[in-house]
Amino acid sequence: MDLSIIIVNWNTKQLLDNCLASIYRETQNIFFEIFVVDNASSDGSAEMV
């Protein structure tokens, strides 16, 4: 594993979507994992992931 990314989220669905898209777009040739910790969002963030 080259990189572990941890994102803490609360009701920022669009920002989280943009963040994840950016990570997948910009990380090339490295082995990575992403953990998203959702703090009981009510905006559909968890479902979007």
C-alpha positions in Angstrom: 0.0 0.0 0.0 1.5 3.3 -1.1 -1.1 5.7 0.3 -4.1 5.6 2.7 -6.6 8.5 2.4 -9.1 9.2 5.2 -11.9 11.6 4.6 -14.3 12.7 7.4 -17.6 13.9 6.1 -20.8 15.6 7.4 -23.4 16.8 5.0 -21.0 17.8 2.2 -22.2 15.4 -0.5 -21.1 17.5 -3.5 -17.8 18.4 -2.0 -17.2 14.7 -1.2 -18.1 13.7 -4.7 -15.7 16.3 -6.1 -13.0 15.1 -3.7 -13.3 11.5 -4.6 -13.4 12.2 -8.3 -10.2 14.3 -8.0 -8.4 11.5 -6.1 -9.2 8.9 -8.7 -8.4 11.4 -11.5 -5.0 12.5 -10.1 -3.6 9.3 -8.6 -1.8 7.2 -11.2 0.6 4.3 -10.8 0.2 4.1 -7.0 -1.7 1.6 -4.9 -4.1 3.5 -2.6 -7.1 3.0 -0.4 -9.8 5.5 0.7 -11.7 5.5 3.9 -14.7 7.8 4.2 -16.0 8.3 7.7 -19.5 9.8 7.6 -20.9 11.5 10.7 -24.6 10.7 10.2 -25.1 13.0 7.2 -28.7 13.7 6.1 -27.8 14.8 2.6 -27.3 11.4 1.0 -23.5 11.4 1.3 -23.3 7.8 2.5 -25.6 6.6 -0.3 -23.6 8.5 -2.9 -20.3 6.7 -1.9 
